[in-house]
Structures are given as C-alpha cells and as structure tokens.
Amino acid sequence: MSGEHEHHESCGCGCGCGDNTPLDTELARRWREAPDDEAVCPCSGVDKGAVKAAIAAGAYTAPLVKAMTGVGREAGCRQRRECSADLEVLVALYAGERVSFC
C-alpha cells in the first residue's frame, strides 16, 4: 500500500476512490450504534466484531473483508444482498478511519 499508484474514481483497484457510501443514513447510524456481537451475516456466523477485526488486520475493502470472514459466502446464504449492503457500510465506517489513499 505504497500510494505510488494514482487512484481515481474508476480505478478498480478496490481502494475506495469515488466511494460514495453515505455515512449519514439510518443504516450507518444503526451499525455505528450496534454492539460488536450484532450479526452481519447470520448464515456464516459473522458479526460486527469479526468485520472490525478483519479491517484492523488490513482488509480495507468489502471484497477483502468477505475473503477474510466469509460474509455472504455460504452456499445457502439467503441474505446475500442484505449482508453486502451491511458490509459496505461497515467498511465505510471503520476502514475509512484507517486508510486514505486518495
């Protein structure tokens, strides 16, 4: 993560450039206030604390957090869209505080 790469809105590298995930929505407020044991993906058994731990370990994008935690990856996951929306908000809330490339 050297910053040598010039990031822009259509970068595609997963750095979050151009990310417009609103942090002033009801969903963002709910996740900000939720305890760490609140389920993000019940099918995979992943909670907010596990997502925050993955971010703290260096997963600064939703795909990286998914790979580290398994959010939405269970074959029978019935909430994949909801899990993804929740995950995007959590990454915006917690990874945005740690990583700024642009």
C-alpha positions as CSV (number, residue, x, y, z in Angstrom):
1,M,0.0,0.0,0.0
2,S,2.6,2.4,-1.1
3,G,0.5,5.1,-2.7
4,E,2.6,5.0,-5.9
5,H,-0.5,4.1,-7.9
6,E,-2.6,7.1,-8.9
7,H,-6.1,6.5,-7.7
8,H,-9.2,7.9,-9.3
9,E,-13.0,7.3,-9.5
10,S,-12.8,4.4,-12.0
11,C,-9.6,3.0,-10.5
12,G,-11.0,-0.5,-10.0
13,C,-8.2,-1.4,-7.5
14,G,-10.6,-1.6,-4.6
15,C,-9.1,1.4,-2.8
16,G,-12.5,3.1,-2.4
17,C,-11.8,6.0,-4.7
18,G,-15.1,7.6,-5.6
19,D,-16.8,5.6,-2.9
20,N,-20.0,7.4,-2.1
21,T,-21.3,5.1,0.6
22,P,-23.4,7.6,2.7
23,L,-22.4,7.5,6.3
24,D,-25.3,9.7,7.4
25,T,-28.0,7.1,6.6
26,E,-30.2,5.2,9.0
27,L,-28.3,2.0,8.2
28,A,-25.0,3.7,9.0
29,R,-26.4,5.0,12.3
30,R,-27.7,1.6,13.2
31,W,-24.3,-0.1,12.6
32,R,-22.5,2.7,14.4
33,E,-24.6,2.0,17.5
34,A,-24.8,-1.8,17.2
35,P,-22.8,-3.9,19.6
36,D,-19.9,-6.0,18.3
37,D,-21.9,-9.2,18.6
38,E,-24.6,-8.0,16.2
39,A,-24.8,-10.4,13.3
40,V,-23.7,-9.1,9.9
41,C,-24.1,-12.4,8.1
42,P,-26.1,-14.9,10.2
43,C,-25.7,-17.7,7.7
44,S,-21.9,-17.5,8.1
45,G,-21.9,-16.6,11.7
46,V,-20.0,-13.4,11.2
47,D,-20.7,-10.4,13.5
48,K,-19.7,-6.8,13.6
49,G,-16.7,-7.6,15.8
50,A,-15.3,-10.0,13.2
51,V,-15.7,-7.5,10.5
52,K,-13.9,-4.8,12.6
53,A,-11.1,-7.4,13.4
54,A,-10.7,-8.1,9.7
55,I,-10.4,-4.4,9.0
56,A,-7.9,-3.9,11.8
57,A,-5.9,-6.8,10.2
58,G,-5.7,-4.9,6.9
59,A,-8.9,-5.7,5.0
60,Y,-9.8,-2.2,3.8
61,T,-12.4,-3.2,1.2
62,A,-15.6,-5.2,1.2
63,P,-14.1,-8.0,-1.0
64,L,-11.1,-8.3,1.3
65,V,-13.4,-8.5,4.4
66,K,-15.5,-11.1,2.6
67,A,-12.5,-13.2,1.9
68,M,-11.2,-12.9,5.5
69,T,-14.6,-13.5,7.2
70,G,-16.8,-15.4,4.8
71,V,-19.6,-12.9,4.8
72,G,-22.2,-13.9,2.1
73,R,-20.1,-16.9,1.0
74,E,-22.2,-19.7,2.5
75,A,-23.8,-21.8,-0.3
76,G,-27.3,-21.5,1.3
77,C,-26.9,-17.8,2.3
78,R,-30.4,-16.3,2.0
79,Q,-29.4,-12.7,2.8
80,R,-26.5,-12.1,0.5
81,R,-27.8,-8.7,-0.7
82,E,-28.5,-7.5,2.8
83,C,-25.2,-8.8,4.0
84,S,-23.4,-7.0,1.2
85,A,-25.1,-3.7,2.0
86,D,-24.3,-4.0,5.7
87,L,-20.7,-4.9,4.9
88,E,-20.3,-1.9,2.6
89,V,-21.5,0.4,5.4
90,L,-19.2,-1.2,8.0
91,V,-16.2,-0.9,5.7
92,A,-17.0,2.7,5.0
93,L,-17.4,3.3,8.8
94,Y,-14.3,1.5,10.0
95,A,-11.8,1.2,7.2
96,G,-12.3,4.8,6.2
97,E,-10.9,5.8,9.6
98,R,-7.7,3.8,9.0
99,V,-6.9,4.0,5.2
100,S,-6.8,7.0,2.9
101,F,-5.3,6.6,-0.5
102,C,-6.9,9.4,-2.4
